[in-house]
C-alpha cells in the first residue's frame, strides 16, 4: 500500500516526536501519545472501557485481543498523563472491495480529560494510518450523542450515509445506555479529501449553535438540498431523568435517518455546543467529497 499524495506531518499538528512516541500539549496538560503494543500497556485500556463505556467483561476488548491489532496494519494509540492512560483509540486494518481500509473500533477518553484529547487521538490516528498506506478510516457512533457528533462531523470532517440498527444488542454498556438498542451511524473519513485536511489543520471554523436554524427541518419526502435534524443536547442526562423520552428519541431518530439516507442524504455537519438543549445535524442531498 502506497499513498499517492503526502499527508500532514505530526509536527504540523503540534506533536513533538520523541523516542516513546509524541508529546503534545492539550489545554494545559502536556501528554505523551504513543503506540500501545505490550500486553501491560494494553491492559490499561480495559479500565477506560469499563469506566467510559460501562461495558461488562463479556463486551470488553481485552488486552489479549488488542495485542494483535498492529499485525493487521492498525494501531492502538494511547495518551498518557504521567503513568496514567487517559485516552486511547484502536483500529484494525483490512481490505474491503480490494481497497485498504482502517476500522477505528474503540475510542475512550477519561471524563476529567475531555476537551481536545479525542481530537488529538483521531488526528494522530489519521497521520499514522496514512503513513501505513490507508486512505480511509471508518467507525460507528451513537447518533444521539451531540458531543461525538460535533467531533466527528464538524471538527474531523467525516460524513455518514448509513444507519445500523442495534449493532451490539440492548445489553451492551447497559449502565451507560439504559438497555436501549445500540443503534449506530456508520461514519466514513476519507483522509485524502481537502475537507478533512482543512479540519485537521484548523482552517475551518465549526458551525455555531444557531447556524442551521434557517434551514428547513428534515421530513420524509422533502426535496430540499440541505436540511437539519435535531438531537438532544445532553442525551446522558435525558436517559437518567426520563428514560421513556430517551427511548422515543432513539426510534424517532432511527426512522428519520433511515429515510433520509435512503433518499440520498448524508450527514455532513453538526451545530451545537455543550449546555444547549438541542444539537442539529446538517444533512445534504447527493453529497460528494473532493479528493486532493
C-alpha positions, 0 to 999 in steps of 0.5 A: 500500500502506497499513498499517492499524495503526502499527508500532514506531518505530526509536527504540523499538528503540534506533536513533538516526536520523541523516542516513546512516541509524541508529546503534545500539549492539550489545554494545559496538560502536556501528554505523551501519545504513543503506540500501545503494543505490550500486553501491560500497556494494553491492559490499561485500556480495559479500565477506560472501557469499563469506566467510559463505556460501562461495558461488562467483561463479556463486551470488553476488548481485552488486552489479549485481543488488542495485542494483535491489532498492529499485525493487521496494519492498525494501531492502538494509540494511547495518551498518557498523563504521567503513568496514567492512560487517559485516552486511547483509540484502536483500529484494525486494518483490512481490505474491503472491495480490494481497497485498504481500509482502517476500522477505528473500533474503540475510542475512550477518553477519561471524563476529567480529560475531555476537551481536545484529547479525542481530537488529538487521538483521531488526528494522530490516528489519521497521520499514522494510518496514512503513513501505513498506506490507508486512505480511509478510516471508518467507525460507528457512533451513537447518533444521539450523542451531540458531543461525538457528533460535533467531533466527528462531523464538524471538527474531523470532517467525516460524513455518514450515509448509513444507519445500523440498527442495534449493532451490539444488542440492548445489553451492551454498556447497559449502565451507560445506555439504559438497555436501549438498542445500540443503534449506530451511524456508520461514519466514513473519513476519507483522509485524502479529501481537502475537507478533512485536511482543512479540519485537521489543520484548523482552517475551518471554523465549526458551525455555531449553535444557531447556524442551521436554524434557517434551514428547513427541518428534515421530513420524509419526502422533502426535496430540499438540498440541505436540511437539519435534524435535531438531537438532544443536547445532553442525551446522558442526562435525558436517559437518567431523568426520563428514560421513556423520552430517551427511548422515543428519541432513539426510534424517532431518530432511527426512522428519520435517518433511515429515510433520509439516507435512503433518499440520498442524504448524508450527514455532513455537519453538526451545530451545537455546543455543550449546555444547549438543549438541542444539537442539529445535524446538517444533512445534504442531498447527493453529497460528494467529497473532493479528493486532493 
